[in-house]
Structure formats: structure tokens, C-alpha cells
Amino acid sequence: MAITLDDMMKRLSPARRRKVEARAAELIAEELSLRDLRKARAKTQATLAKKLGIGQDGISRLEQRSDLMISTLGRYIESMGGELHLIAEFPDRPPVRLRGFATLDVSPQTKQITQPRPKTPARAGLAEPPAKPFRAPARKKRR
């Protein structure tokens, strides 16, 4: 007869059970959906929608999507007070933190992508910040 998880947990000492439950909570906290993350930060969809200038239904749809633009995800995270960092992992080297994605800003009026002036040129890896913004190409209309 198979032993259930509940049966195994009942056999453990109270101290060991607390340790197992704490580790399980750590593992669960490492991977959250956007909805879970929002709830863990004690934010409502309405609160985030107001910060992002969209409707509550837009937040609901965003949380259900499996494919997001990095800029959209970045704004969502920032609306909760966080920062988005992208890390690339390879089997033959340590993880690499990617730069430049979260610092792009798209102006809704001009549709131009601009890079904010860095605090120090050395931090950005540039002698000077970019002279003028890059104009994003117009999107093709779907038929």
C-alpha cells in the first residue's frame, strides 16, 4: 500500500515538520505567477490598473497571458514597487544579467523609445548617453 504525503508528515517530529514546511514555502515563493506575485504584495488589480493607466480588465488579461513584451512586464513589476532584471543561464557558465531592457521607455504620444540618462556614464558603460532617441518603426495593421 502506498504512503501518502499526509501520512509521512504525521510521522515527522514537530520540529522536522516545521523545517519541511518552511522549505516548501521557500520553494513555492521562488516561482509565482503574476497574479500570485500581486497578491503576495497585497495589491489589487484596480490599484495596479490605476498606476498603469489602464482598466482593471487589462490587468486581468495581462496576468493570464503566457507571452508578454518585456516593457509590459517591467511596467507591471514597477507598479508594485519592484524592478525587473533579466538573467540568461547557460550550462557552461555562470548566469549573466542582461542590461538595457528594463531601462527603455516608450512615449505613448510619440511612439519613440528613449533611454533615460544614466546616473553616471561609467555605470551605463558609455562615454555619454545617446544623443537622440530611436524612433520605433510603425506596426503593421492586422487584417
N, C-alpha and C positions, 0 to 999 in steps of 0.2 A: 504494500500500500504506500502511495506517495505521501510525503510530508509537506504540509502547506507552509507558507511563509509565516502565517499567524502562529502555527504550532512551534516553529523554530524560534520565533521571537519570544514566545511564552517560556521557553526553556532557558533563555538567557537571564543572567543576573540583571537586576535593575540598572546597575552602573554600565554594564556592557550594552544593554538595550538603549540607554540614553546616547551612548557613543555611536552606535549604529544609526540611530535616528538623526543625530547631528550630522553625520557624514552623508546620509541620504539627502538631507536638506541642502547641504553644500553642493552636492552633485545636481540636484534639481535647480538650484539657483544659478548654476553655470549656463544653463540653456533655457531661455524663456522665449515665449512668443512675444510679439509686440504688445498684445493685449495683456499678457501676464506681467510684462515689464511695467506697463502703465498702471496696472492695479497694484503692483508691488511699490510703486512710487506714490500711491494714494492719489492718483489723478483721475479725473473723469474725462470721458470723450468730449463733453461740452467744454471743459476747461481748455483742453488741448486745441479744440477747434477754434476757440476764440483767439488763442495765442497765434495760431497759424493762419487766421483769417479765412477759414473755410467752415462749412456746416458740419454738424455732428455726424451726419451720414457719411461725409467724406472720411472722417476718422475711422468709422466702422468699416468702410470699404478698404481703406489703407491697411488696417490690421488683418484683413482676411486675404490680402494679396500674397502671392509667393514670389513675385518678381517686382522689385522696386528700383527706381532710379536712386543712385547714391545721394543725390542732393535732397530728394524727398525724405529718405531715411534720416539723413543728417538733420534736417529741419525738425523732424518728429522727435528725435533724441534731444536736440537742443531745447525744444519746447518743454521738456521735462527737467531741464537743468543739466543735461549731460553733454558729452562730446562724443562724436563718432570717430573711431580710429579703425583703419583697415590694416589687417595683418595677413601677409602671404606666408604660407607654410610649405616647405619643401622637405622631401625625405632626406636629402643630403646636406642640409644646412640649417642653422637656427632660423626661427621666424624673422621675417622682415616687415617692419612697419612702413606702410606706403604713405608718402606725403602728397599734399596738393589737392586731394579730392574734397575734403571737408572744408577747405578754405575758399572754394569757389562760390560766388554769389550770383544769382541770376536776377536781374532787374525786371519786374513784371511789365513795366512801361516800355522799356527799350529792347527787351529780349537780349541784352548784352551780358556776357559773362565777364565779371571783373574779379580780380584777385586783390583782396584787401592789402593795404600797405603793411608789411611785417613790422614788428616792434623793433627789430634790429636787422640790418641787411645780412649779417652773418647767420642769424637764425634761419633765414629763408634760403640761404645758400646762394644769394645773388649779390652783386655789387650794388645794384639799385633795383627798386621794384619795377615791374613792367611799365613802359611809358604810356601805352594806351590800351584800352580793353579790347578783347577779342569779340567780334560780332558773330554770334551763333548763326548758322545757316537756317533759313526758313524751313519749317517742316512741311512735308508733302501732305496734301489732304487725302484722306482715305475715301475710296469710292464705295 
